[in-house]
Amino acid sequence: MADSDLALLARINKPDSQSLVGYLADGGYESFKKALSMSPNEVTDLVKNSGLRGRGGAGFPCGLKWTFLPKDHPGPIYMCVNADESEPGTFNNRILMEMDPHQLLGGIMLACRGTRATTAYIYLRYEYGRSFRTLEKAIAECYAQGLLGKNIQGTDFSLDIYVHRGAAAYICGEETGLIESLEGKRAWPRVKPPFPAIEGAFRKPTVVNNVETLCCVKHIFDRGISWFQSIGVPPDPNNPRDAGSYGPKLYQASGHVNRPGCWELPLGVTARELIEEQAGGVWKGRQAKAVIPGGLSTGFMTHAELDTPLDFNGPGKVGCLGLGTAAAVIIDDQTSMVDVLYNSCRFFAHESCGQCTPCREGTTWMTKILHRIRTGHGALRDLDLLKEVADSMGIMPGTTICGLADGAAWPVKNAMQKFRPEFEDYIQKKLTSQDPIRELVGTH
Amino acid sequence: MSTLTINGQDLTLGDDEQLNVVQAAKKAGVEIPHYCWHPSLSVVASCRMCLVEVGEKKPDGSVAMMPKLVPACQTPAKANTVVVTDSDKVKQAQAATLEYLLLNHPLDCPTCDQAGECFLQDYSFKFGNAETRLQEPKEIRKDKDYIGEQITLFTDRCVMCSRCVRFTREISGTAELQIVNRGTHAEIDIYPGNPCDNKLAGNVVDLCPVGALCSKDFLYKQRVWWLKSRNSVCPGCSTGCSIHVDQNEDHIYRLKPRENPLAQGDFMCDEGRFGFKYVQAEERLTAPEWKKPQPESNGSSSSVSRWSEIVNHVRESFRLVAKKSPRSIAAVFSPWMTCEEAYLLASWLKKLSPQVRLTLGPIPVVGEDDRYPKNWRGEPLEPTKFTIRAEKCPNRLGVAAVLSHFQSIREDFSSIFNAARAGELQAAYVVGGGPPGWLSSDEVKALAQVPLLVAQDILRSELTNAAQVVLPGASFAEKEGTYVNHAGLAQMILRSVHPVAEGYNDCRIFMEISQREGLFNARVMRKEIAEQISAFRPIASGDLGEYGVMLPALQGAAKQANLSEARQ
């Protein structure tokens, strides 16, 4: 996209992109003031009709989520902003929060107008210290300008925004885990139903939205639905359940590429375009062996699948979990998939909250099996065992409470399906990886 | 009325039955294994042991099954629900979950207290695989004997069902137990220096479906398959918790709560759980004694310890006194007596003379009713889920109801006490049966002045030292009978161990003294009481069932008593 077409990242390189003065100079909060004259239902309908889907990973239609809130609820209704960006490879929320905090606040205000929420919590992962400071400063500026607080701009609409820092746990990115953590409890995802829209934070109706989703809301109000729908991929007419993939998306690329980074692109670019046109190609003149399409939990695409469009449906068609956070991790052809998968399992074993038996025990077991393979003691039957363990966990078979177990299992499923010959070769040649014992230290 | 289908079998539930699928399946005779779910605790659906296939029967008769497994504990048993628990998919999931749970389980069943009543064992046997595929060494975790004064934690046996954590949060409200660490390293622990020592702490041992939380009191004492279990009622307070008494070779090893929605629910307090030890104390009276004064010889007294001789002596001497001055005979009943005992003793004495004075002895009251859950300040919260009552005896209502049948005007213990102190009593029959320290030494001193004092109790005490005739009674675990709790619920107690005194229990003593024919049979006696005393009419069948029978007449009495107490 040309610079003039950018929406989400339009202001990040400006010298005063973080300040309210600069934001107001760029016409910020005009759409919010406009929305104050609209009814909450009109605001919700606008978002619903835009076809905006959640950018957090699952791609749930945003406006539809808002309509699940009970009608005529006396309140309070809470808005939770999921800024616990912990999916490996993902860093777009951080850029949004650090470089353009008012864009996010504008989105939150619009969303709260639409959902009738009077309190919004930004659940921020602990490691994002700079985001915390910029957001705190931006919120203070808004209070000083009368954009937050009681009876904003003389209307009956009141809103408070708080930044809540997490304590560094992947599971807090799950919406009910986030709510539990926000309430001061152990971040164990809740059994559903009831869904947060009915009973969420502090047992009140709650909407949980991702940072990038809310930033998109702001631009939908600024530029209109037709602008939003002119970008991206329309729904597949042959699939009545497809909601389409409209709008701009922040794609990230990291790993073995020449120029890792984050770019605002229309939904539906292919992995190959992302690597070659944006990220400067695979480093050292090598080929990509595998690409993680949207954060570690979405699994692997092979070299042959690089022309898959990275929209909400594309990665699923080649066996990946989904678009996820559109954070591509590129793995070059010199890297052992055994090591990659071991690293993945180690991460999920470390981050499993320990509530459901299959995920708690299964993630650690898979790590142990891979560790054994990497020390040269693997057997071919271990690959079947890995697949069996991976298949037995997740909300898709119904054996866990939250979807993060699916994310933990997916890389294993994909690797067993797409890279099995490499694993067999590794085992049969009794290869070992460098110093696996030392790598295990610290994997508590 | 709603009908659902479980494994092809139709089950009809009433409108008032709000069950989940685990409970509904149990009614249909289908076992759904579960660890984390417990009827008295909140649903977390985290152990994933109770996964089943669920579908809905459409009006046209077709069945739409959900594509994935769902936890039965979280699924309400609604009309037209179709539940399948025996499909390959379900069996596979059950086997997988059990394999996961056993991955790091030490399998130290030979030294584990829970072996024999362990749900890991039972479910593995029924639903699991025989072998593990884990090749790596198991995780070893440190045992935590500091977790509580009465409880100890074998950390690596834990299956993380979190029942104990939820118990301390939801039932006791004290929240000592918690989960620390994450994932496979998660463990149950306490905050340093704040052990799980609340008054209900022992329940976490019962709640633990595996051998992780064990009772220090019971640890390594018995294999559970040697224990014989009988239903009984805890005599510790007027709540009257339904319990199991577990014994082997006439030694009681533990009391466990027995589920009873009419009495206390699923739990019992530690005071009752561990407070039964006096029953097996050294001070137990094992033989009767009649200290015969021998005025003519050198001042020493000889004593008789033959039952027949002593029983005859008691019978004859009371008859003589009753002929001369019946108002000088008094009997003090204890609130630990069963209704049957009270009935037998009262009917014998009132047959001697209607003027014999019967009274209910002092009622031990300690503090106030202790209601749970509590908040962090220790204040009770609504709704109350468990109450430890201030009235530390099991059968005040029952004994009082029997006495009021035989004696229309209530005789206070204080008037008997005063009469004894004033030397107005010729003969007194005092029955104890509870823990030590029931009568104060002032009260014993007054009663000691009675020329003919018969003391029937289970422990040697000041009273038995002062009495001319000492009869060894039976504790609650050694006799059959009926206790009526604070709410008017009549429950059966069954004999768990043999009486210590040559097979004599209180009822047999009363039967022999009053020369009733036949052997004592609690069931027959209950029928007789129900015929004679209108308040006991609901138990006319003689059978009280698992949960006991409510006595509406005494329910009213209980409420009135509470009201009058409140007014004071």
Interface residues (C-beta under 8 A of the other chain):
Chain A: A169 R186 W188 V191 A349 H350 E351 S352 C353 G354 Q355 C356 T357 P358 R360 E361 G362 T363 T364 W365 K368 H371 R372 L385 S392 I395 M396 P397 G398 T399 T400 I401 H444
Chain B: V43 V44 A45 S46 C47 R48 M49 L51 K68 L69 V70 P71 Q74 Q92 A93 A96 T97 Y100 L101 L103 N104 R133 L134 Q135 E136 V159 M160 I179 N181 R182 G183 T184 H185 A186
